[in-house]
Amino acid sequence: MEWQGWFCLALTMTALVVLSLTRISPHVVMMGVMTILSALGILSATEALAGFSNSGLITVAAMFVVAAGVYGSGGVDLLVNKVLGQPTSVRSALCRIFPPVVLLSGFLNNTPVVATMIPAIHAWARKIKIPPSKLMIPLSYTAILGGTLTLVGTSTNLVINGQYQALTGEAGFSLFSITAVGIPVALAGMAFIWLFLPRWLPDRSEKQAFGNLREFTLEVTVDPSGPLVGKTVQGANLRQLERVYLVEVERQGTILTAVSSEEVLHGGDRLVFAGDTQAISDLLRIHGIVASSEEGEISSLNKDRAERCLVEAVVSPHCAALGKNIRDAKFRDRYGAVVLAVARNGERVKGNLGNIYLEAGDTLLLEARPAFVTRQRYNKDFLLINDLDTETPRHERAWLSWGILIGVVVAAGFGVISMLNAALIGAGLMIVTGCCTISQAEKSLDLTVLITIAASFSLGAALQKTGVAEWLAYYIIDLSAGTPWLMLIMTYVVVSLLTETITNNAAAVLMLPIVLEVTEKASLNNEPFIFAIMMAASASFATPLGYQTNLMVYGPGGYRFSDFLKVGIPMNIFIGAVTLLVLILGWPLVNAE
């Protein structure tokens, strides 16, 4: 190889290390890689930016909008309400969850599917007296399995198909090309979940991190004849308290939420603080603060008020406040909401709220104005907004949204029009018919995912152009002694390991040019190898950070990291074995002469 090849290899390894060991977002890393490749002349501007015009990427974006239409019209709720009933055991509950989740995930992006199902299943679990911790991981795993059923089930499949077309000039795969692999794998996976996960998953029905507001909030009153009357919150030194944080003020039956530092205190104001409840004695030592005269009543936060809402939100890996403590992140100013408590690994984090450093997967209990949920519903800072009383779905268009989705699937499945055109027409119809608004369509576009995918194409193109893919292909062939089935296993294992450490889309895009070189040099049928990449990139069960839906159920299920390892590692191994068995038995690995 020339110096460009060795440089690309070093750049690839550096990108993998940065993605694995740092909090730098994948789209930032891949955009940096693309910039370096273009600036050094390894790729021309056209080659570096080719990913942004790739048909697979545009199809992913269009399917986000189609999913938003089904979601915004209440199409998901329609299906859930028809299928969920009154099961009497965990296993019978799982049988009710499997059909709608697999069906939806097969044709929609599974992130909005899981986001919609979490609050519904959480409420349903309480109703049928089954711990949510027994159902949340199965929900995520089922959505992952459903995504393997079709080409549009996950963005990874569409991206691989788009890159395959760009690298080979071939027509690519049809909507149901991978279905022959996905159906047996999904059935086997659901059987595994049904048999083992009810016994392996913890019962955390009694452990509700935010179950009792009195455990982490406290209330005091401003003495009407004290020195604090007429002072601002800042002037009264209530903003710099170390162990507690002022959440809201109740004044003559009105609630002031996300209180400003310049808010003037009135006599009789009832102040609600969050944090270390042991600090009540410190608060009462402040001249002008007295114990609440209504201390025997229900906490004011437990009373329904139009001025505010309580929201549970899961911190996303893309959150702007990640890695910062709540005080330094200026959470109140940034989001217009106040953190009441933080739960991690199923338990509330005690101590000084302001000093808690936020991590991906943390569940926050927020007190906010009602508009907060509307603003944040599609914001990538939070993967889940657990609030059911926000935007009312347009239920009268639910059946219409399903009709549009079915039309997209039928048109693409029977080759009437291309998958790209079917998705674009479907997205347009969702907006024109009012199944989703233009604003919802815009917010549904996950720009970080789209940018990561588009920028990753440049690295894949560079690996092929500089000869790195060819060099690695010969190395893999030598390592496997030219045995086709061993090459297939190595392909699956490498992609699976990469998916657990970096993003699934990046892992797939990096491996595809290498696998294409391997199959060409060894005269192998590339189809089963490409399907192995698709399946391995999606089958990420071992950690909550490996796949977005796993992280979404992490907080609501009250799980610990070890819970995912306990059930996810066996699931990874089992699904890998079934996938490889189906591919080896169902496809010829060697090209016919």
C-alpha positions in Angstrom: 0.0 0.0 0.0 1.0 3.6 -0.5 1.2 6.1 2.3 -2.5 7.0 1.8 -3.5 3.4 2.6 -1.5 3.3 5.8 -2.8 6.7 6.8 -6.4 5.6 6.2 -5.8 2.5 8.3 -4.4 4.6 11.1 -7.3 7.1 10.8 -9.8 4.2 11.0 -8.2 2.9 14.2 -8.1 6.3 15.7 -11.7 6.9 14.9 -12.6 3.5 16.5 -10.7 4.4 19.7 -12.2 7.9 20.0 -15.7 6.5 19.5 -15.2 3.7 22.0 -13.4 5.6 24.8 -14.7 9.2 24.7 -18.0 11.0 24.9 -17.4 12.8 21.5 -20.5 12.3 19.4 -20.2 9.9 16.5 -21.3 12.5 13.9 -18.6 14.9 15.1 -15.9 12.1 14.8 -17.0 11.0 11.4 -17.3 14.6 10.1 -13.7 15.1 11.3 -12.6 12.0 9.5 -14.3 13.2 6.3 -12.7 16.6 6.5 -9.2 15.1 6.9 -9.6 12.8 4.0 -10.9 15.6 1.8 -8.3 18.2 3.0 -5.4 15.8 2.3 -6.6 15.0 -1.2 -7.1 11.3 -0.4 -10.7 11.8 -1.6 -12.0 14.4 -4.0 -14.7 16.7 -2.8 -17.3 14.7 -4.8 -16.1 11.4 -3.3 -16.0 12.8 0.3 -19.6 14.2 0.0 -21.1 11.4 -1.9 -22.7 10.0 1.2 -25.0 13.0 1.6 -26.7 12.2 -1.8 -26.8 8.5 -1.3 -30.2 7.0 -2.0 -30.1 4.9 1.2 -29.6 8.0 3.4 -32.5 9.9 1.7 -34.7 6.8 2.1 -33.8 6.7 5.9 -34.8 10.4 6.2 -38.1 9.8 4.4 -38.9 6.8 6.5 -38.4 8.9 9.6 -41.2 11.2 8.3 -43.5 8.2 7.5 -42.9 6.9 11.1 -43.8 10.4 12.4 -47.1 10.2 10.5 -48.1 6.9 12.0 -47.0 8.1 15.4 -48.7 11.5 15.2 -52.0 10.1 14.0 -52.2 7.7 16.8 -51.7 4.7 14.5 -49.5 3.0 17.1 -52.0 3.5 19.8 -54.7 2.0 17.6 -52.7 -1.2 17.2 -51.7 -1.4 20.9 -55.3 -0.9 22.1 -56.5 -3.7 19.8 -53.9 -6.2 20.9 -53.1 -5.6 24.6 -55.6 -7.2 27.0 -55.6 -8.6 30.5 -52.9 -11.3 30.7 -52.4 -13.0 34.0 -48.6 -13.8 33.8 -45.4 -12.4 32.4 -45.2 -14.9 29.6 -48.8 -14.2 28.5 -48.0 -10.5 28.6 -45.0 -11.1 26.4 -47.2 -12.8 23.9 -49.4 -9.7 23.7 -46.3 -7.4 23.2 -44.6 -9.5 20.5 -47.0 -9.0 17.5 -47.5 -5.2 17.5 -43.9 -4.4 18.3 -42.5 -6.8 15.6 -45.0 -5.6 13.0 -44.3 -1.9 13.7 -40.5 -2.3 13.9 -40.5 -4.2 10.6 -41.7 -1.2 8.7 -40.9 1.8 10.9 -37.9 3.2 12.7 -37.9 1.4 16.0 -37.0 4.4 18.1 -40.4 6.2 17.9 -42.1 2.8 18.2 -40.4 2.1 21.5 -40.8 5.7 22.7 -44.6 5.3 22.1 -44.8 1.9 23.7 -42.8 2.6 26.9 -45.5 4.8 28.7 -48.3 2.6 27.3 -46.7 -0.6 28.6 -45.6 1.0 31.8 -49.2 1.9 32.6 -50.4 -1.4 31.4 -47.9 -3.3 33.6 -49.2 -1.5 36.7 -52.8 -2.3 35.6 -52.1 -6.0 35.3 -49.8 -6.1 38.3 -46.7 -7.2 36.5 -43.3 -5.4 37.3 -42.3 -3.1 34.4 -38.8 -4.5 34.8 -40.0 -7.8 33.4 -41.3 -6.2 30.2 -39.1 -3.3 29.3 -36.0 -5.2 28.1 -38.2 -7.6 26.1 -39.8 -4.6 24.5 -36.4 -3.3 23.3 -35.2 -6.7 22.2 -38.4 -7.4 20.2 -38.1 -4.0 18.5 -34.5 -4.9 17.5 -35.6 -8.3 16.1 -38.5 -6.7 14.2 -36.1 -4.3 12.6 -34.3 -7.2 10.9 -37.5 -8.3 9.0 -37.3 -5.9 6.1 -34.9 -3.6 4.3 -36.7 -0.6 5.9 -36.9 -2.1 9.4 -33.7 -0.3 10.5 -31.6 2.5 9.1 -28.6 0.2 9.0 -30.2 -2.0 6.3 -31.0 0.9 4.1 -27.5 2.4 4.5 -25.8 -0.9 3.7 -28.0 -1.3 0.6 -27.2 2.3 -0.5 -23.4 1.8 0.0 -23.6 -1.6 -1.8 -25.2 0.1 -4.8 -22.5 2.9 -4.8 -19.6 0.5 -4.5 -20.7 -2.2 -6.9 -23.0 -0.5 -9.3 -25.5 -3.3 -8.8 -29.3 -2.7 -8.4 -29.2 -3.5 -4.7 -31.6 -5.5 -2.6 -35.4 -5.5 -2.6 -37.6 -4.7 0.4 -38.0 -8.3 1.5 -34.6 -9.7 0.5 -33.5 -10.1 4.1 -36.9 -11.4 5.3 -35.9 -15.0 4.7 -33.2 -14.5 7.4 -35.1 -12.1 9.6 -38.2 -14.3 10.2 -36.5 -17.4 11.6 -34.1 -15.2 13.6 -37.0 -13.1 15.0 -39.1 -16.2 15.9 -36.1 -17.9 17.6 -35.3 -14.7 19.4 -38.8 -14.2 20.7 -38.9 -17.9 21.8 -35.6 -17.2 23.7 -37.1 -14.1 25.3 -40.3 -16.0 26.3 -38.5 -19.0 27.8 -35.6 -17.3 29.7 -36.1 -13.6 30.3 -39.1 -13.9 32.8 -36.7 -15.9 35.1 -33.6 -13.9 34.4 -34.9 -10.3 34.6 -35.2 -8.7 38.1 -38.4 -7.9 39.9 -38.2 -4.3 40.8 -41.9 -3.6 41.3 -41.4 -2.1 44.7 -38.4 0.0 43.8 -39.7 3.2 42.3 -36.9 5.7 42.3 -39.4 8.6 42.1 -42.2 6.9 44.0 -42.4 9.3 47.0 -41.9 12.9 46.3 -41.5 13.6 50.0 -38.2 11.6 50.0 -36.4 14.3 48.0 -38.4 17.5 48.2 -39.1 19.8 51.1 -41.3 22.8 51.6 -40.9 26.0 53.7 -42.7 29.3 53.9 -41.5 32.9 53.7 -42.3 34.7 57.0 -44.7 37.5 56.2 -43.0 39.7 58.8 -39.5 38.6 58.0 -36.6 40.3 56.2 -36.9 38.2 53.0 -40.2 39.9 51.9 -39.4 42.2 49.0 -36.1 40.6 48.2 -35.2 38.7 45.1 -34.4 35.0 45.1 -30.8 36.0 44.4 -30.8 38.7 47.1 -32.1 36.3 49.7 -29.2 33.9 49.0 -31.5 31.1 48.0 -29.8 30.4 44.7 -26.4 29.6 46.2 -27.5 26.9 48.7 -25.3 23.9 48.5 -27.5 20.9 49.4 -30.9 22.0 48.0 -32.3 23.8 45.0 -35.3 26.1 44.7 -37.8 24.4 42.4 -41.0 26.5 42.5 -43.0 29.1 44.5 -46.7 28.6 45.4 -48.2 32.1 45.9 -51.9 32.5 46.7 -52.9 29.4 44.8 -50.7 30.1 41.8 -47.6 28.2 40.9 -44.4 29.9 39.7 -42.2 27.2 38.0 -38.5 27.4 37.0 -38.2 30.4 39.3 -36.0 33.2 38.1 -33.2 34.6 40.3 -34.8 38.0 39.9 -38.2 36.8 41.3 -39.3 38.9 44.2 -40.4 37.0 47.3 -43.8 37.8 49.0 -44.8 37.1 52.5 -46.6 33.7 52.8 -44.9 32.3 49.7 -44.5 28.5 49.9 -41.1 27.5 48.6 -40.5 24.0 47.3 -36.9 22.8 47.3 -35.4 19.6 45.9 -32.2 17.8 47.0 -31.0 16.5 50.3 -34.0 16.5 52.6 -31.6 16.4 55.6 -30.9 20.1 54.8 -34.3 21.2 56.2 -32.6 22.3 59.4 -30.2 24.5 57.3 -33.1 26.1 55.5 -35.0 26.9 58.8 -31.9 28.6 60.1 -32.2 31.3 57.4 -33.8 34.4 59.0 -37.2 34.9 57.4 -37.8 31.2 56.5 -40.3 29.2 58.7 -41.7 25.7 58.6 -44.6 25.3 56.2 -47.9 25.8 58.0 -49.4 23.1 55.7 -46.7 20.5 56.4 -49.4 17.9 57.2 -51.0 18.2 53.8 -50.1 16.4 50.6 -46.9 17.7 49.0 -47.8 20.6 46.7 -46.0 18.7 43.9 -48.5 15.9 44.2 -51.3 18.3 43.4 -52.4 18.7 39.8 -51.6 22.2 38.5 -52.2 23.7 35.1 -49.0 25.8 35.4 -46.7 22.8 35.6 -46.1 19.2 34.8 -43.9 16.5 36.2 -41.9 14.6 33.5 -39.6 11.7 33.5 -36.9 12.0 30.8 -34.0 9.6 29.9 -30.7 11.4 29.1 -29.5 10.6 25.6 -25.9 10.1 24.5 -26.4 13.3 22.4 -27.5 15.4 25.4 -25.7 18.8 25.5 -25.5 18.5 29.3 -23.8 15.1 29.3 -20.6 14.9 31.4 -21.5 18.2 33.2 -23.0 18.7 36.6 -26.5 20.0 36.7 -25.5 23.4 38.1 -22.7 24.1 35.6 -24.9 22.8 32.7 -27.3 25.7 33.5 -30.1 23.1 33.2 -32.9 25.6 34.2 -31.8 28.2 31.6 -31.1 25.6 28.8 -34.3 23.6 29.0 -36.7 25.7 31.1 -37.1 22.9 33.6 -35.8 22.0 37.0 -34.3 18.7 38.0 -36.1 17.3 41.1 -34.2 14.1 41.3 -31.8 11.8 39.3 -32.1 8.0 39.1 -29.2 5.8 37.9 -29.1 2.0 37.8 -32.7 1.9 39.1 -31.9 3.9 42.2 -32.2 7.6 43.1 -28.9 9.4 43.3 -28.8 11.1 46.7 -26.8 14.2 47.8 -26.3 17.6 46.3 -28.3 17.8 43.0 -26.3 20.6 41.6 -23.1 18.5 41.8 -24.5 15.3 40.1 -22.7 14.7 36.7 -25.2 13.5 34.1 -24.5 10.3 32.3 -26.3 8.7 29.3 -29.2 6.6 30.6 -29.9 8.6 33.7 -33.6 9.1 34.4 -34.4 12.7 35.4 -37.6 13.7 37.3 -38.2 17.2 36.0 -40.7 19.9 37.0 -41.5 22.1 34.1 -44.0 24.2 32.4 -46.4 22.3 30.1 -44.8 23.7 27.0 -41.5 21.9 27.9 -42.7 18.5 26.7 -44.0 19.9 23.4 -40.6 21.5 22.8 -38.6 18.5 23.8 -40.7 15.7 22.3 -38.3 15.3 19.3 -35.3 16.9 20.9 -32.3 14.5 20.8 -31.2 15.6 24.3 -33.7 13.2 25.8 -34.6 9.8 24.3 -37.9 9.6 26.1 -40.4 12.0 27.5 -42.6 10.0 29.7 -45.7 12.2 29.6 -49.0 11.1 28.1 -51.0 14.3 28.2 -49.1 16.3 25.6 -49.8 16.5 21.9 -53.1 14.8 21.2 -52.9 12.4 18.3 -55.1 13.0 15.4 -57.0 9.7 15.8 -59.3 10.3 12.9 -56.3 9.8 10.6 -54.9 6.7 12.2 -56.3 4.3 9.6 -55.2 6.7 6.8 -51.6 6.6 8.1 -51.7 2.8 8.1 -53.0 2.9 4.6 -50.1 5.1 3.5 -47.6 2.9 5.2 -49.1 -0.3 3.6 -49.1 1.5 0.2 -45.4 2.3 0.6 -44.6 -1.3 1.5 -46.6 -2.8 -1.3 -45.3 -0.4 -4.0 -41.7 -1.1 -3.0 -42.2 -4.8 -2.3 -43.6 -5.6 -5.7 -41.2 -3.3 -7.5 -43.8 -0.9 -8.8 -41.4 2.0 -7.8 -38.1 2.1 -6.1 -37.8 2.0 -2.3 -36.5 5.6 -2.4 -39.4 7.0 -4.4 -42.0 5.0 -2.3 -40.5 6.4 0.9 -40.5 10.0 -0.5 -44.1 9.7 -1.8 -45.2 8.2 1.6 -43.5 11.0 3.5 -45.2 13.6 1.3 -48.6 12.0 1.8 -48.2 11.9 5.6 -47.7 15.7 5.5 -50.4 16.5 2.9 -53.1 14.5 4.5 -52.3 15.9 8.0 -51.2 12.6 9.6 -48.2 14.7 10.8 -47.5 18.4 10.7 -44.6 19.9 8.9 -43.1 20.7 12.3 -43.4 17.1 13.4 -41.8 15.9 10.1 -38.9 18.3 10.5 -38.3 17.2 14.2 -38.5 13.5 13.3 -35.4 13.8 11.2 -32.6 12.6 13.4 -29.8 14.8 12.1 -27.1 13.3 14.2 -27.8 9.8 12.8 -28.1 11.1 9.2 -24.8 13.1 9.4 -23.0 10.1 11.0 -24.2 7.8 8.1 -23.4 10.3 5.4 -19.9 11.1 6.8 -19.1 7.4 7.4 -19.4 6.8 3.6 -16.3 8.8 3.1 -14.2 6.5 5.3 -15.6 3.4 3.6 -14.8 4.9 0.2 -11.3 5.7 1.3 -10.6 2.2 2.5 -11.5 0.8 -0.9 -9.8 3.5 -2.9 -6.5 3.3 -1.1 -6.3 -0.5 -1.1 -6.8 -1.0 2.6 -9.9 -3.1 2.0 -8.0 -5.3 -0.4 -5.1 -5.7 2.0 -7.4 -6.6 4.9 -9.4 -9.0 2.6 -6.2 -11.0 1.8 -5.4 -11.0 5.5 -8.8 -12.4 6.5 -8.6 -15.0 3.7 -5.3 -16.2 5.0 -6.5 -16.2 8.6 -9.5 -18.3 7.7 -7.4 -20.6 5.5 -9.9 -19.9 2.7 -12.8 -21.6 4.5 -16.0 -19.8 3.5 -18.1 -20.6 6.6 -15.2 -19.5 8.8 -15.0 -16.2 6.9 -18.8 -15.7 7.4 -18.4 -16.3 11.2 -15.5 -13.9 11.4 -17.5 -11.3 9.5 -20.4 -11.6 11.9 -18.3 -11.5 15.1 -16.2 -8.5 14.0 -19.4 -6.4 13.1 -21.1 -7.5 16.3 -18.1 -6.4 18.5 -17.8 -3.1 16.6 -21.5 -2.5 17.1 -21.2 -2.9 20.9 -18.4 -0.3 21.0 -19.3 2.2 18.2 -22.5 3.0 16.4 -24.2 0.2 14.4 -24.3 2.3 11.2 -20.6 3.2 11.4 -19.7 -0.5 12.0 -21.6 -1.6 9.0 -20.3 1.1 6.7 -16.7 0.3 7.7 -17.0 -3.4 7.2 -18.9 -3.5 3.9 -16.0 -2.5 1.5 -13.7 -5.0 3.3 -16.3 -7.8 3.0 -16.9 -7.1 -0.7 -13.2 -7.4 -1.3 -13.0 -10.7 0.7 -15.9 -12.2 -1.3 -14.4 -11.0 -4.7 -10.9 -12.3 -4.0 -12.2 -15.7 -2.6 -14.9 -16.0 -5.4 -17.7 -16.2 -2.8 -21.3 -15.3 -3.0 -21.5 -11.9 -1.3 -25.2 -12.0 -0.4 -25.0 -14.1 2.8 -22.0 -12.0 3.9 -23.9 -8.7 3.4 -26.9 -10.2 5.3 -24.5 -11.2 8.1 -23.4 -7.5 8.4 -27.0 -6.3 8.5 -28.0 -8.8 11.2 -24.9 -8.3 13.3 -25.1 -4.5 13.2 -28.7 -4.7 14.6 -28.3 -7.6 17.1 -26.9 -5.5 19.9 -28.3 -6.8 23.2 -25.4 -6.9 25.7 -25.3 -3.3 26.9 -27.8 -0.4 27.3 -25.4 1.8 25.3 -25.2 -0.7 22.3 -28.5 0.2 20.8 -30.7 3.3 21.3 -33.9 1.4 22.3 -31.9 -0.4 25.0 -30.9 3.0 26.5 -34.6 4.1 26.3 -35.8 1.3 28.5 -32.9 1.5 30.9 -34.4 4.1 33.3 -38.1 3.2 33.0 -37.3 -0.4 33.7 -35.3 0.4 36.8 -32.4 -1.6 35.4 -28.7 -1.8 36.3 -25.9 -2.2 33.8 -25.4 -5.8 35.0 -29.0 -6.7 34.1 -28.3 -6.1 30.4 -25.1 -8.1 30.6 -26.9 -11.0 32.3 -29.6 -11.4 29.6 -27.9 -9.6 26.7 -24.7 -11.7 26.3 -26.6 -15.0 26.1 -29.0 -13.3 23.7 -26.2 -12.0 21.5 -24.6 -15.5 21.3 -27.9 -17.2 20.6 -29.0 -14.8 17.9 -25.5 -14.9 16.3 -25.6 -18.8 16.2 -29.2 -18.8 14.7 -28.3 -16.2 12.1 -25.1 -18.0 11.0 -26.9 -21.3 10.9 -29.7 -19.9 8.7 -27.2 -18.3 6.3 -24.9 -21.3 6.0 -27.9 -23.7 5.4 -30.0 -21.3 3.2 -27.4 -19.7 0.9 -24.5 -21.1 -1.2 -21.4 -19.4 0.1 -19.3 -20.1 -3.0 -20.2 -18.7 -6.4 -21.3 -21.3 -8.9 -18.9 -21.7 -11.8 
